[in-house]
Amino acid sequence: MIICSCNVLTDQAVRSAVEAERPSSTSQVYGCLRCSPKCGRCAVTIRRLMDEAFGRARSAS
């Protein structure tokens, strides 16, 4: 599924980058995928995918 329309990033591309590179921030994920954030709406989804990959649960605020 496409999670970033600006850069046409799929959830699978993000998961692969997170697993391979172990980035610590969403901006590092963009770097791994050789792109940069445009509108930023996908950052929340990228962070959620990172948290899932690293086994961290996000607390509801």
C-alpha distance matrix in Angstrom:
0.0 3.8 6.2 9.2 10.4 13.8 13.0 9.8 8.4 5.3 5.8 7.6 9.7 10.7 11.6 13.6 15.3 16.2 17.6 19.5 20.9 21.2 21.0 22.7 21.2 18.1 20.2 20.7 16.9 16.9 20.0 18.6 15.9 18.8 17.8 19.0 17.9 18.5 18.2 17.2 15.0 12.2 15.1 15.2 11.7 12.5 15.9 14.6 12.7 16.0 18.1 16.4 16.9 20.4 21.3 22.1 21.9 21.7 24.6 24.4 26.4
3.8 0.0 3.8 5.7 6.7 9.9 9.4 6.3 5.6 4.1 6.2 8.8 9.3 10.0 12.1 13.9 14.8 16.0 18.1 19.5 20.3 20.8 20.0 21.7 19.7 16.3 17.8 18.7 15.2 14.4 17.6 16.9 13.9 16.3 14.8 15.7 14.5 14.9 14.8 14.1 12.3 9.7 12.9 13.8 10.8 11.4 15.0 14.6 13.0 15.9 18.4 17.5 17.9 21.1 22.4 22.8 22.7 22.0 24.9 24.6 26.1
6.2 3.8 0.0 3.8 6.5 9.2 9.1 7.4 5.9 5.5 6.0 9.5 9.8 9.0 11.4 13.8 14.0 14.6 17.2 18.9 19.1 19.1 17.8 19.0 16.7 13.2 15.1 16.4 13.1 12.5 16.1 15.8 13.3 15.7 13.8 13.9 12.2 12.8 12.2 10.9 9.0 6.1 9.3 10.0 7.2 8.1 11.7 11.5 10.6 13.4 15.7 15.4 16.2 19.0 20.3 20.2 20.0 18.9 21.7 21.3 22.6
9.2 5.7 3.8 0.0 3.8 5.5 5.7 5.2 5.0 6.9 8.6 11.6 10.7 9.9 13.2 15.0 14.4 15.4 18.5 19.6 19.3 19.6 17.7 19.0 16.2 12.5 13.5 15.2 12.3 10.6 14.2 14.6 11.8 13.4 10.9 10.8 9.1 9.3 9.2 8.7 7.7 5.4 8.7 10.7 9.0 9.1 12.6 13.6 12.9 14.9 17.6 17.9 18.3 20.8 22.6 22.2 22.3 20.8 23.6 23.2 24.0
10.4 6.7 6.5 3.8 0.0 3.8 5.6 4.7 6.9 9.0 11.5 14.2 13.2 13.2 16.5 18.0 17.5 18.9 21.8 22.7 22.5 23.1 21.2 22.5 19.6 15.9 16.4 18.3 15.5 13.3 16.6 17.2 14.0 15.0 12.2 12.2 10.6 9.5 9.4 10.3 9.2 8.4 11.8 13.8 12.4 12.9 16.3 17.1 16.5 18.7 21.3 21.5 22.0 24.6 26.3 25.9 25.8 24.2 26.8 26.0 26.6
13.8 9.9 9.2 5.5 3.8 0.0 3.8 5.7 8.0 11.2 13.7 16.2 14.3 14.1 17.7 18.9 17.7 19.3 22.5 22.8 22.1 22.9 20.6 21.9 18.8 15.1 14.7 16.8 14.7 11.8 14.7 16.0 13.0 13.0 9.8 9.4 8.0 6.3 7.3 9.0 9.4 9.1 11.8 14.6 13.9 13.7 16.9 18.5 18.0 19.5 22.3 23.0 23.2 25.5 27.6 27.0 27.1 25.4 27.9 27.4 27.6
13.0 9.4 9.1 5.7 5.6 3.8 0.0 3.8 5.5 9.2 12.0 13.7 11.3 11.6 15.3 15.9 14.5 16.6 19.6 19.6 19.0 20.3 18.2 20.0 17.3 13.8 13.2 14.6 12.3 9.3 11.9 12.8 9.5 9.7 6.9 7.8 7.8 7.8 9.9 10.5 11.4 9.8 12.0 15.0 13.8 12.7 16.2 17.9 16.7 17.9 21.1 21.7 21.3 23.7 26.1 25.9 26.5 25.2 28.1 28.0 28.6
9.8 6.3 7.4 5.2 4.7 5.7 3.8 0.0 3.8 6.6 10.0 11.6 9.9 10.9 14.2 14.9 14.5 16.7 19.2 19.5 19.7 21.0 19.5 21.5 19.2 15.6 15.8 16.8 13.8 11.6 14.3 14.3 10.7 11.8 9.9 11.4 11.2 11.2 12.4 12.8 12.6 10.5 13.3 15.7 13.7 13.0 16.8 17.8 16.2 18.0 21.1 21.1 20.8 23.6 25.7 25.9 26.3 25.3 28.3 28.2 29.1
8.4 5.6 5.9 5.0 6.9 8.0 5.5 3.8 0.0 3.8 6.7 8.3 6.4 7.1 10.5 11.3 11.0 13.0 15.5 16.1 16.3 17.4 16.2 18.4 16.4 13.0 13.7 14.3 10.9 9.5 12.4 11.8 8.5 10.7 9.4 11.0 10.9 12.0 13.2 12.5 12.2 9.2 11.5 13.6 11.2 10.0 13.8 14.7 12.7 14.5 17.7 17.5 17.0 19.9 22.0 22.4 23.1 22.4 25.6 25.9 27.1
5.3 4.1 5.5 6.9 9.0 11.2 9.2 6.6 3.8 0.0 3.8 5.3 5.2 6.5 8.7 9.9 10.9 12.5 14.4 15.5 16.5 17.3 16.8 19.0 17.5 14.4 15.9 16.0 12.3 12.0 14.9 13.5 10.6 13.5 12.9 14.4 14.1 15.3 16.0 14.8 13.8 10.5 12.7 14.0 10.8 10.1 13.7 13.7 11.2 13.6 16.6 15.6 15.3 18.5 20.3 21.1 21.6 21.4 24.7 24.9 26.6
5.8 6.2 6.0 8.6 11.5 13.7 12.0 10.0 6.7 3.8 0.0 3.8 5.5 5.1 6.1 8.6 9.9 10.5 12.2 14.2 15.3 15.4 15.3 17.1 16.0 13.3 15.6 15.5 11.7 12.5 15.5 13.8 11.8 15.2 14.7 15.9 15.1 16.9 17.1 15.2 13.8 10.2 11.8 12.2 8.7 8.1 11.3 10.6 7.9 10.6 13.3 12.0 11.9 15.2 16.7 17.6 18.1 18.2 21.5 22.0 24.0
7.6 8.8 9.5 11.6 14.2 16.2 13.7 11.6 8.3 5.3 3.8 0.0 3.8 5.4 5.0 6.0 8.5 9.7 10.4 12.0 14.0 14.6 15.3 17.8 17.3 15.1 17.1 16.2 12.5 13.6 15.8 13.3 11.5 15.1 15.6 17.4 17.5 19.5 20.2 18.4 17.4 13.7 15.0 15.6 12.1 10.8 13.8 13.1 9.7 11.8 14.6 12.9 11.7 15.3 17.0 18.6 19.7 20.3 23.8 24.8 27.0
9.7 9.3 9.8 10.7 13.2 14.3 11.3 9.9 6.4 5.2 5.5 3.8 0.0 3.8 5.5 5.1 6.2 8.6 10.0 10.5 11.9 13.3 13.4 16.3 15.6 13.3 14.6 13.6 9.9 10.5 12.4 9.9 7.8 11.4 12.1 14.3 15.0 17.2 18.6 16.9 16.7 13.1 14.1 15.6 12.6 10.5 13.6 14.0 10.8 11.9 15.4 14.5 12.9 16.0 18.3 19.7 21.1 21.5 25.1 26.1 27.9
10.7 10.0 9.0 9.9 13.2 14.1 11.6 10.9 7.1 6.5 5.1 5.4 3.8 0.0 3.8 5.4 5.1 6.1 8.6 9.9 10.4 10.9 10.6 13.0 12.2 9.9 11.8 10.9 7.1 8.6 11.0 8.9 7.7 11.4 11.7 13.0 13.2 15.8 16.9 14.6 14.5 10.8 11.0 12.4 9.7 7.0 9.9 10.7 7.6 8.4 11.9 11.7 10.3 13.1 15.6 16.5 17.9 18.0 21.6 22.8 24.5
11.6 12.1 11.4 13.2 16.5 17.7 15.3 14.2 10.5 8.7 6.1 5.0 5.5 3.8 0.0 3.8 5.5 5.1 6.1 8.5 10.0 9.9 10.9 13.2 13.4 11.9 14.3 12.9 9.5 11.9 13.7 11.1 10.7 14.5 15.3 16.6 16.7 19.5 20.3 17.7 17.3 13.5 13.4 13.9 11.0 8.6 10.6 10.4 6.6 7.5 10.5 9.3 7.4 10.6 12.9 14.5 16.2 17.1 20.8 22.3 24.5
13.6 13.9 13.8 15.0 18.0 18.9 15.9 14.9 11.3 9.9 8.6 6.0 5.1 5.4 3.8 0.0 3.8 5.5 5.2 6.0 8.4 9.6 11.1 14.3 14.8 13.7 15.3 13.2 10.0 12.2 13.2 9.8 9.6 13.3 15.0 17.0 17.9 20.8 22.2 19.9 19.9 16.2 16.1 17.2 14.4 11.7 13.8 14.0 10.3 10.4 13.6 12.5 9.8 12.6 15.3 17.3 19.4 20.5 24.2 26.0 28.0
15.3 14.8 14.0 14.4 17.5 17.7 14.5 14.5 11.0 10.9 9.9 8.5 6.2 5.1 5.5 3.8 0.0 3.8 5.5 5.2 5.7 7.4 8.0 11.5 11.9 11.0 12.0 9.6 6.7 9.1 9.6 6.2 6.9 10.5 12.2 14.1 15.4 18.6 20.3 18.0 18.7 15.1 14.4 16.1 14.0 10.7 12.5 13.8 10.6 9.6 13.2 13.3 10.5 12.5 15.8 17.2 19.5 20.2 23.9 25.7 27.3
16.2 16.0 14.6 15.4 18.9 19.3 16.6 16.7 13.0 12.5 10.5 9.7 8.6 6.1 5.1 5.5 3.8 0.0 3.8 5.6 5.5 5.0 6.0 8.9 9.9 9.7 11.6 9.3 6.8 10.2 11.1 8.4 9.8 13.2 14.5 15.5 16.1 19.5 20.8 17.9 18.3 14.8 13.5 14.5 12.7 9.3 10.1 11.2 8.2 6.4 9.8 10.1 7.2 8.8 12.2 13.5 16.0 16.9 20.6 22.7 24.4
17.6 18.1 17.2 18.5 21.8 22.5 19.6 19.2 15.5 14.4 12.2 10.4 10.0 8.6 6.1 5.2 5.5 3.8 0.0 3.8 5.9 5.7 8.5 11.4 13.1 13.4 15.3 12.6 10.4 13.7 14.1 10.9 12.4 15.8 17.5 19.0 19.8 23.1 24.4 21.6 21.8 18.2 17.1 17.7 15.6 12.6 13.2 13.6 10.3 8.7 11.3 10.7 7.1 8.7 11.8 14.1 16.9 18.5 22.2 24.6 26.7
19.5 19.5 18.9 19.6 22.7 22.8 19.6 19.5 16.1 15.5 14.2 12.0 10.5 9.9 8.5 6.0 5.2 5.6 3.8 0.0 3.8 6.0 8.7 12.2 14.0 14.4 15.4 12.2 10.5 13.4 12.8 9.2 11.2 14.1 16.6 18.5 20.0 23.4 25.2 22.7 23.4 19.9 18.7 20.0 18.1 14.8 15.7 16.7 13.4 11.7 14.6 14.4 10.8 12.0 15.3 17.4 20.4 21.8 25.5 27.9 29.7
20.9 20.3 19.1 19.3 22.5 22.1 19.0 19.7 16.3 16.5 15.3 14.0 11.9 10.4 10.0 8.4 5.7 5.5 5.9 3.8 0.0 3.8 5.6 9.2 11.2 12.0 12.6 9.0 8.3 11.4 10.3 7.3 10.2 12.6 15.0 16.4 18.0 21.6 23.6 21.0 22.2 19.0 17.3 18.9 17.6 14.0 14.5 16.3 13.6 11.1 14.1 14.9 11.6 11.9 15.7 17.0 20.1 21.0 24.6 27.0 28.5
21.2 20.8 19.1 19.6 23.1 22.9 20.3 21.0 17.4 17.3 15.4 14.6 13.3 10.9 9.9 9.6 7.4 5.0 5.7 6.0 3.8 0.0 3.8 6.5 9.2 10.8 12.2 9.0 8.6 12.3 11.9 9.7 12.5 15.1 16.7 17.4 18.4 22.0 23.5 20.4 21.5 18.3 16.1 17.1 16.2 12.7 12.3 13.9 11.7 8.6 11.0 12.2 9.1 8.6 12.4 13.5 16.7 17.7 21.2 23.9 25.4
21.0 20.0 17.8 17.7 21.2 20.6 18.2 19.5 16.2 16.8 15.3 15.3 13.4 10.6 10.9 11.1 8.0 6.0 8.5 8.7 5.6 3.8 0.0 3.8 5.7 7.5 8.5 5.5 6.0 9.5 9.2 8.1 11.0 13.2 14.3 14.4 15.2 18.9 20.4 17.4 18.8 16.0 13.4 14.9 14.7 11.0 10.5 13.0 11.5 8.3 11.0 13.1 10.8 10.2 13.9 14.0 16.9 17.1 20.4 22.8 23.8
22.7 21.7 19.0 19.0 22.5 21.9 20.0 21.5 18.4 19.0 17.1 17.8 16.3 13.0 13.2 14.3 11.5 8.9 11.4 12.2 9.2 6.5 3.8 0.0 3.8 7.1 8.5 6.7 8.1 11.3 11.5 11.3 14.0 15.9 16.3 15.6 15.7 19.4 20.4 17.0 18.5 16.1 13.0 14.0 14.5 11.3 9.5 12.4 12.0 8.4 10.0 13.0 11.5 10.0 13.3 12.5 15.1 14.9 18.0 20.4 21.1
21.2 19.7 16.7 16.2 19.6 18.8 17.3 19.2 16.4 17.5 16.0 17.3 15.6 12.2 13.4 14.8 11.9 9.9 13.1 14.0 11.2 9.2 5.7 3.8 0.0 3.8 5.4 5.3 6.6 9.0 10.0 10.8 12.8 14.4 14.0 12.7 12.3 15.8 16.7 13.3 15.1 13.1 9.7 11.2 12.3 9.2 7.7 11.2 11.4 8.5 10.4 13.6 12.9 12.1 15.0 13.7 15.7 14.6 17.5 19.4 19.6
18.1 16.3 13.2 12.5 15.9 15.1 13.8 15.6 13.0 14.4 13.3 15.1 13.3 9.9 11.9 13.7 11.0 9.7 13.4 14.4 12.0 10.8 7.5 7.1 3.8 0.0 3.8 5.3 5.0 6.5 8.7 9.8 10.8 12.5 11.4 9.9 9.1 12.6 13.4 10.0 11.7 9.5 6.4 8.7 9.6 6.4 6.2 9.9 10.0 8.3 10.8 13.5 13.1 13.4 16.1 14.9 16.3 14.9 17.9 19.2 19.5
20.2 17.8 15.1 13.5 16.4 14.7 13.2 15.8 13.7 15.9 15.6 17.1 14.6 11.8 14.3 15.3 12.0 11.6 15.3 15.4 12.6 12.2 8.5 8.5 5.4 3.8 0.0 3.8 5.3 5.1 6.3 8.8 9.9 10.5 9.3 7.4 7.5 11.2 12.9 10.2 12.9 11.3 8.6 11.6 12.7 9.7 10.0 13.7 13.5 11.8 14.5 17.1 16.3 16.5 19.5 18.4 20.0 18.5 21.4 22.5 22.4
20.7 18.7 16.4 15.2 18.3 16.8 14.6 16.8 14.3 16.0 15.5 16.2 13.6 10.9 12.9 13.2 9.6 9.3 12.6 12.2 9.0 9.0 5.5 6.7 5.3 5.3 3.8 0.0 3.8 5.4 4.9 6.2 8.6 9.6 9.9 9.3 10.5 14.3 16.3 13.7 16.0 13.7 11.2 13.9 14.3 10.7 11.0 14.4 13.4 11.1 14.1 16.4 14.9 14.9 18.3 17.8 20.0 19.3 22.4 24.1 24.4
16.9 15.2 13.1 12.3 15.5 14.7 12.3 13.8 10.9 12.3 11.7 12.5 9.9 7.1 9.5 10.0 6.7 6.8 10.4 10.5 8.3 8.6 6.0 8.1 6.6 5.0 5.3 3.8 0.0 3.8 5.3 5.0 6.3 8.6 8.8 9.0 9.9 13.5 15.3 12.7 14.3 11.4 9.7 12.2 11.7 8.0 9.3 12.2 10.6 9.0 12.5 14.2 12.7 13.6 16.9 16.8 18.8 18.2 21.6 23.1 23.9
16.9 14.4 12.5 10.6 13.3 11.8 9.3 11.6 9.5 12.0 12.5 13.6 10.5 8.6 11.9 12.2 9.1 10.2 13.7 13.4 11.4 12.3 9.5 11.3 9.0 6.5 5.1 5.4 3.8 0.0 3.8 5.5 5.1 6.1 5.2 5.3 6.8 10.3 12.7 10.8 13.0 10.6 9.5 12.9 12.5 9.3 11.4 14.4 13.1 12.2 15.7 17.3 16.1 17.3 20.4 20.1 21.7 20.8 23.9 25.0 25.4
20.0 17.6 16.1 14.2 16.6 14.7 11.9 14.3 12.4 14.9 15.5 15.8 12.4 11.0 13.7 13.2 9.6 11.1 14.1 12.8 10.3 11.9 9.2 11.5 10.0 8.7 6.3 4.9 5.3 3.8 0.0 3.8 5.3 4.8 5.8 6.7 9.4 12.8 15.7 14.1 16.6 14.4 13.0 16.3 16.1 12.7 14.2 17.3 15.8 14.3 17.8 19.5 17.7 18.5 22.0 21.9 24.0 23.2 26.5 27.8 28.2
18.6 16.9 15.8 14.6 17.2 16.0 12.8 14.3 11.8 13.5 13.8 13.3 9.9 8.9 11.1 9.8 6.2 8.4 10.9 9.2 7.3 9.7 8.1 11.3 10.8 9.8 8.8 6.2 5.0 5.5 3.8 0.0 3.8 5.5 7.8 9.7 12.1 15.5 18.1 16.3 18.2 15.3 14.2 17.0 16.1 12.4 14.2 16.8 14.5 13.0 16.7 17.9 15.5 16.7 20.2 20.8 23.1 22.9 26.4 28.0 28.9
15.9 13.9 13.3 11.8 14.0 13.0 9.5 10.7 8.5 10.6 11.8 11.5 7.8 7.7 10.7 9.6 6.9 9.8 12.4 11.2 10.2 12.5 11.0 14.0 12.8 10.8 9.9 8.6 6.3 5.1 5.3 3.8 0.0 3.8 5.6 8.5 10.8 13.6 16.3 15.0 16.5 13.6 13.5 16.5 15.1 11.9 14.6 16.8 14.4 13.9 17.7 18.5 16.5 18.3 21.6 22.2 24.1 23.7 27.2 28.4 29.3
18.8 16.3 15.7 13.4 15.0 13.0 9.7 11.8 10.7 13.5 15.2 15.1 11.4 11.4 14.5 13.3 10.5 13.2 15.8 14.1 12.6 15.1 13.2 15.9 14.4 12.5 10.5 9.6 8.6 6.1 4.8 5.5 3.8 0.0 3.8 7.1 10.4 12.9 16.1 15.5 17.7 15.4 15.2 18.6 17.8 14.7 17.2 19.8 17.8 17.1 20.9 21.9 20.1 21.6 24.9 25.3 27.2 26.5 29.8 30.9 31.5
17.8 14.8 13.8 10.9 12.2 9.8 6.9 9.9 9.4 12.9 14.7 15.6 12.1 11.7 15.3 15.0 12.2 14.5 17.5 16.6 15.0 16.7 14.3 16.3 14.0 11.4 9.3 9.9 8.8 5.2 5.8 7.8 5.6 3.8 0.0 3.8 7.0 9.1 12.5 12.2 14.6 12.8 12.9 16.5 16.0 13.4 16.1 18.8 17.4 17.1 20.6 21.9 20.7 22.2 25.3 25.2 26.6 25.5 28.6 29.3 29.6
19.0 15.7 13.9 10.8 12.2 9.4 7.8 11.4 11.0 14.4 15.9 17.4 14.3 13.0 16.6 17.0 14.1 15.5 19.0 18.5 16.4 17.4 14.4 15.6 12.7 9.9 7.4 9.3 9.0 5.3 6.7 9.7 8.5 7.1 3.8 0.0 3.8 6.4 9.8 9.4 12.4 11.3 10.9 14.7 15.1 12.8 14.9 18.0 17.3 16.9 20.1 21.9 21.1 22.3 25.2 24.5 25.7 24.1 26.9 27.4 27.3
17.9 14.5 12.2 9.1 10.6 8.0 7.8 11.2 10.9 14.1 15.1 17.5 15.0 13.2 16.7 17.9 15.4 16.1 19.8 20.0 18.0 18.4 15.2 15.7 12.3 9.1 7.5 10.5 9.9 6.8 9.4 12.1 10.8 10.4 7.0 3.8 0.0 3.8 6.3 5.6 8.8 8.4 8.1 11.8 12.7 11.1 13.1 16.0 16.1 16.0 18.8 20.7 20.6 21.8 24.4 23.3 23.9 22.0 24.5 24.6 24.3
18.5 14.9 12.8 9.3 9.5 6.3 7.8 11.2 12.0 15.3 16.9 19.5 17.2 15.8 19.5 20.8 18.6 19.5 23.1 23.4 21.6 22.0 18.9 19.4 15.8 12.6 11.2 14.3 13.5 10.3 12.8 15.5 13.6 12.9 9.1 6.4 3.8 0.0 3.8 5.6 8.4 9.3 10.0 13.4 14.3 13.6 15.7 18.3 18.6 19.1 21.7 23.5 23.7 25.1 27.4 26.2 26.5 24.2 26.5 26.0 25.5
18.2 14.8 12.2 9.2 9.4 7.3 9.9 12.4 13.2 16.0 17.1 20.2 18.6 16.9 20.3 22.2 20.3 20.8 24.4 25.2 23.6 23.5 20.4 20.4 16.7 13.4 12.9 16.3 15.3 12.7 15.7 18.1 16.3 16.1 12.5 9.8 6.3 3.8 0.0 3.8 5.7 8.0 9.2 11.8 13.1 13.4 15.2 17.4 18.3 19.2 21.3 23.0 23.9 25.3 27.1 25.6 25.3 22.8 24.7 23.8 23.1
17.2 14.1 10.9 8.7 10.3 9.0 10.5 12.8 12.5 14.8 15.2 18.4 16.9 14.6 17.7 19.9 18.0 17.9 21.6 22.7 21.0 20.4 17.4 17.0 13.3 10.0 10.2 13.7 12.7 10.8 14.1 16.3 15.0 15.5 12.2 9.4 5.6 5.6 3.8 0.0 3.8 5.4 5.5 8.3 10.0 10.1 11.5 13.9 15.1 15.7 17.6 19.6 20.5 21.7 23.5 21.8 21.6 19.1 21.1 20.5 19.9
15.0 12.3 9.0 7.7 9.2 9.4 11.4 12.6 12.2 13.8 13.8 17.4 16.7 14.5 17.3 19.9 18.7 18.3 21.8 23.4 22.2 21.5 18.8 18.5 15.1 11.7 12.9 16.0 14.3 13.0 16.6 18.2 16.5 17.7 14.6 12.4 8.8 8.4 5.7 3.8 0.0 3.8 5.6 6.8 8.1 9.5 11.2 12.5 14.0 15.5 17.0 18.4 19.9 21.4 22.7 21.1 20.4 17.8 19.7 18.6 18.4
12.2 9.7 6.1 5.4 8.4 9.1 9.8 10.5 9.2 10.5 10.2 13.7 13.1 10.8 13.5 16.2 15.1 14.8 18.2 19.9 19.0 18.3 16.0 16.1 13.1 9.5 11.3 13.7 11.4 10.6 14.4 15.3 13.6 15.4 12.8 11.3 8.4 9.3 8.0 5.4 3.8 0.0 3.8 5.5 5.3 6.2 8.6 10.0 10.7 12.3 14.3 15.4 16.6 18.4 19.9 18.7 18.4 16.4 18.8 18.4 18.8
15.1 12.9 9.3 8.7 11.8 11.8 12.0 13.3 11.5 12.7 11.8 15.0 14.1 11.0 13.4 16.1 14.4 13.5 17.1 18.7 17.3 16.1 13.4 13.0 9.7 6.4 8.6 11.2 9.7 9.5 13.0 14.2 13.5 15.2 12.9 10.9 8.1 10.0 9.2 5.5 5.6 3.8 0.0 3.8 5.4 5.0 6.1 8.6 9.8 10.4 12.2 14.1 15.2 16.3 18.0 16.5 16.4 14.2 16.7 16.7 16.9
15.2 13.8 10.0 10.7 13.8 14.6 15.0 15.7 13.6 14.0 12.2 15.6 15.6 12.4 13.9 17.2 16.1 14.5 17.7 20.0 18.9 17.1 14.9 14.0 11.2 8.7 11.6 13.9 12.2 12.9 16.3 17.0 16.5 18.6 16.5 14.7 11.8 13.4 11.8 8.3 6.8 5.5 3.8 0.0 3.8 5.5 5.1 6.2 8.7 9.8 10.5 12.3 14.3 15.3 16.2 14.3 13.6 11.1 13.4 13.2 13.6
11.7 10.8 7.2 9.0 12.4 13.9 13.8 13.7 11.2 10.8 8.7 12.1 12.6 9.7 11.0 14.4 14.0 12.7 15.6 18.1 17.6 16.2 14.7 14.5 12.3 9.6 12.7 14.3 11.7 12.5 16.1 16.1 15.1 17.8 16.0 15.1 12.7 14.3 13.1 10.0 8.1 5.3 5.4 3.8 0.0 3.8 5.4 5.0 6.2 8.6 9.8 10.5 12.3 14.2 15.1 14.0 13.5 11.9 14.7 14.6 15.9
12.5 11.4 8.1 9.1 12.9 13.7 12.7 13.0 10.0 10.1 8.1 10.8 10.5 7.0 8.6 11.7 10.7 9.3 12.6 14.8 14.0 12.7 11.0 11.3 9.2 6.4 9.7 10.7 8.0 9.3 12.7 12.4 11.9 14.7 13.4 12.8 11.1 13.6 13.4 10.1 9.5 6.2 5.0 5.5 3.8 0.0 3.8 5.4 5.1 6.2 8.6 9.9 10.5 12.3 14.1 13.4 13.8 12.7 16.0 16.7 17.9
15.9 15.0 11.7 12.6 16.3 16.9 16.2 16.8 13.8 13.7 11.3 13.8 13.6 9.9 10.6 13.8 12.5 10.1 13.2 15.7 14.5 12.3 10.5 9.5 7.7 6.2 10.0 11.0 9.3 11.4 14.2 14.2 14.6 17.2 16.1 14.9 13.1 15.7 15.2 11.5 11.2 8.6 6.1 5.1 5.4 3.8 0.0 3.8 5.4 5.0 6.1 8.6 9.8 10.4 12.0 10.5 10.9 9.5 12.7 13.9 15.0
14.6 14.6 11.5 13.6 17.1 18.5 17.9 17.8 14.7 13.7 10.6 13.1 14.0 10.7 10.4 14.0 13.8 11.2 13.6 16.7 16.3 13.9 13.0 12.4 11.2 9.9 13.7 14.4 12.2 14.4 17.3 16.8 16.8 19.8 18.8 18.0 16.0 18.3 17.4 13.9 12.5 10.0 8.6 6.2 5.0 5.4 3.8 0.0 3.8 5.4 5.0 6.2 8.6 9.9 10.3 9.1 8.7 7.8 11.1 12.2 14.1
12.7 13.0 10.6 12.9 16.5 18.0 16.7 16.2 12.7 11.2 7.9 9.7 10.8 7.6 6.6 10.3 10.6 8.2 10.3 13.4 13.6 11.7 11.5 12.0 11.4 10.0 13.5 13.4 10.6 13.1 15.8 14.5 14.4 17.8 17.4 17.3 16.1 18.6 18.3 15.1 14.0 10.7 9.8 8.7 6.2 5.1 5.4 3.8 0.0 3.8 5.4 5.1 6.1 8.6 9.8 9.9 10.6 10.8 14.4 15.7 17.9
16.0 15.9 13.4 14.9 18.7 19.5 17.9 18.0 14.5 13.6 10.6 11.8 11.9 8.4 7.5 10.4 9.6 6.4 8.7 11.7 11.1 8.6 8.3 8.4 8.5 8.3 11.8 11.1 9.0 12.2 14.3 13.0 13.9 17.1 17.1 16.9 16.0 19.1 19.2 15.7 15.5 12.3 10.4 9.8 8.6 6.2 5.0 5.4 3.8 0.0 3.8 5.4 5.1 6.1 8.4 8.4 10.2 10.5 14.3 16.3 18.1
18.1 18.4 15.7 17.6 21.3 22.3 21.1 21.1 17.7 16.6 13.3 14.6 15.4 11.9 10.5 13.6 13.2 9.8 11.3 14.6 14.1 11.0 11.0 10.0 10.4 10.8 14.5 14.1 12.5 15.7 17.8 16.7 17.7 20.9 20.6 20.1 18.8 21.7 21.3 17.6 17.0 14.3 12.2 10.5 9.8 8.6 6.1 5.0 5.4 3.8 0.0 3.8 5.4 5.1 5.9 4.8 6.4 7.2 10.9 13.4 15.6
16.4 17.5 15.4 17.9 21.5 23.0 21.7 21.1 17.5 15.6 12.0 12.9 14.5 11.7 9.3 12.5 13.3 10.1 10.7 14.4 14.9 12.2 13.1 13.0 13.6 13.5 17.1 16.4 14.2 17.3 19.5 17.9 18.5 21.9 21.9 21.9 20.7 23.5 23.0 19.6 18.4 15.4 14.1 12.3 10.5 9.9 8.6 6.2 5.1 5.4 3.8 0.0 3.8 5.5 5.1 6.0 7.1 9.0 12.6 14.7 17.5
16.9 17.9 16.2 18.3 22.0 23.2 21.3 20.8 17.0 15.3 11.9 11.7 12.9 10.3 7.4 9.8 10.5 7.2 7.1 10.8 11.6 9.1 10.8 11.5 12.9 13.1 16.3 14.9 12.7 16.1 17.7 15.5 16.5 20.1 20.7 21.1 20.6 23.7 23.9 20.5 19.9 16.6 15.2 14.3 12.3 10.5 9.8 8.6 6.1 5.1 5.4 3.8 0.0 3.8 5.5 7.7 10.1 12.1 15.8 18.2 20.7
20.4 21.1 19.0 20.8 24.6 25.5 23.7 23.6 19.9 18.5 15.2 15.3 16.0 13.1 10.6 12.6 12.5 8.8 8.7 12.0 11.9 8.6 10.2 10.0 12.1 13.4 16.5 14.9 13.6 17.3 18.5 16.7 18.3 21.6 22.2 22.3 21.8 25.1 25.3 21.7 21.4 18.4 16.3 15.3 14.2 12.3 10.4 9.9 8.6 6.1 5.1 5.5 3.8 0.0 3.8 5.6 9.0 11.2 14.6 17.6 19.9
21.3 22.4 20.3 22.6 26.3 27.6 26.1 25.7 22.0 20.3 16.7 17.0 18.3 15.6 12.9 15.3 15.8 12.2 11.8 15.3 15.7 12.4 13.9 13.3 15.0 16.1 19.5 18.3 16.9 20.4 22.0 20.2 21.6 24.9 25.3 25.2 24.4 27.4 27.1 23.5 22.7 19.9 18.0 16.2 15.1 14.1 12.0 10.3 9.8 8.4 5.9 5.1 5.5 3.8 0.0 3.8 6.6 9.7 12.8 15.8 18.6
22.1 22.8 20.2 22.2 25.9 27.0 25.9 25.9 22.4 21.1 17.6 18.6 19.7 16.5 14.5 17.3 17.2 13.5 14.1 17.4 17.0 13.5 14.0 12.5 13.7 14.9 18.4 17.8 16.8 20.1 21.9 20.8 22.2 25.3 25.2 24.5 23.3 26.2 25.6 21.8 21.1 18.7 16.5 14.3 14.0 13.4 10.5 9.1 9.9 8.4 4.8 6.0 7.7 5.6 3.8 0.0 3.8 6.4 9.4 12.7 15.2
21.9 22.7 20.0 22.3 25.8 27.1 26.5 26.3 23.1 21.6 18.1 19.7 21.1 17.9 16.2 19.4 19.5 16.0 16.9 20.4 20.1 16.7 16.9 15.1 15.7 16.3 20.0 20.0 18.8 21.7 24.0 23.1 24.1 27.2 26.6 25.7 23.9 26.5 25.3 21.6 20.4 18.4 16.4 13.6 13.5 13.8 10.9 8.7 10.6 10.2 6.4 7.1 10.1 9.0 6.6 3.8 0.0 3.8 6.3 9.4 12.3
21.7 22.0 18.9 20.8 24.2 25.4 25.2 25.3 22.4 21.4 18.2 20.3 21.5 18.0 17.1 20.5 20.2 16.9 18.5 21.8 21.0 17.7 17.1 14.9 14.6 14.9 18.5 19.3 18.2 20.8 23.2 22.9 23.7 26.5 25.5 24.1 22.0 24.2 22.8 19.1 17.8 16.4 14.2 11.1 11.9 12.7 9.5 7.8 10.8 10.5 7.2 9.0 12.1 11.2 9.7 6.4 3.8 0.0 3.8 6.4 8.9
24.6 24.9 21.7 23.6 26.8 27.9 28.1 28.3 25.6 24.7 21.5 23.8 25.1 21.6 20.8 24.2 23.9 20.6 22.2 25.5 24.6 21.2 20.4 18.0 17.5 17.9 21.4 22.4 21.6 23.9 26.5 26.4 27.2 29.8 28.6 26.9 24.5 26.5 24.7 21.1 19.7 18.8 16.7 13.4 14.7 16.0 12.7 11.1 14.4 14.3 10.9 12.6 15.8 14.6 12.8 9.4 6.3 3.8 0.0 3.8 6.3
24.4 24.6 21.3 23.2 26.0 27.4 28.0 28.2 25.9 24.9 22.0 24.8 26.1 22.8 22.3 26.0 25.7 22.7 24.6 27.9 27.0 23.9 22.8 20.4 19.4 19.2 22.5 24.1 23.1 25.0 27.8 28.0 28.4 30.9 29.3 27.4 24.6 26.0 23.8 20.5 18.6 18.4 16.7 13.2 14.6 16.7 13.9 12.2 15.7 16.3 13.4 14.7 18.2 17.6 15.8 12.7 9.4 6.4 3.8 0.0 3.8
26.4 26.1 22.6 24.0 26.6 27.6 28.6 29.1 27.1 26.6 24.0 27.0 27.9 24.5 24.5 28.0 27.3 24.4 26.7 29.7 28.5 25.4 23.8 21.1 19.6 19.5 22.4 24.4 23.9 25.4 28.2 28.9 29.3 31.5 29.6 27.3 24.3 25.5 23.1 19.9 18.4 18.8 16.9 13.6 15.9 17.9 15.0 14.1 17.9 18.1 15.6 17.5 20.7 19.9 18.6 15.2 12.3 8.9 6.3 3.8 0.0
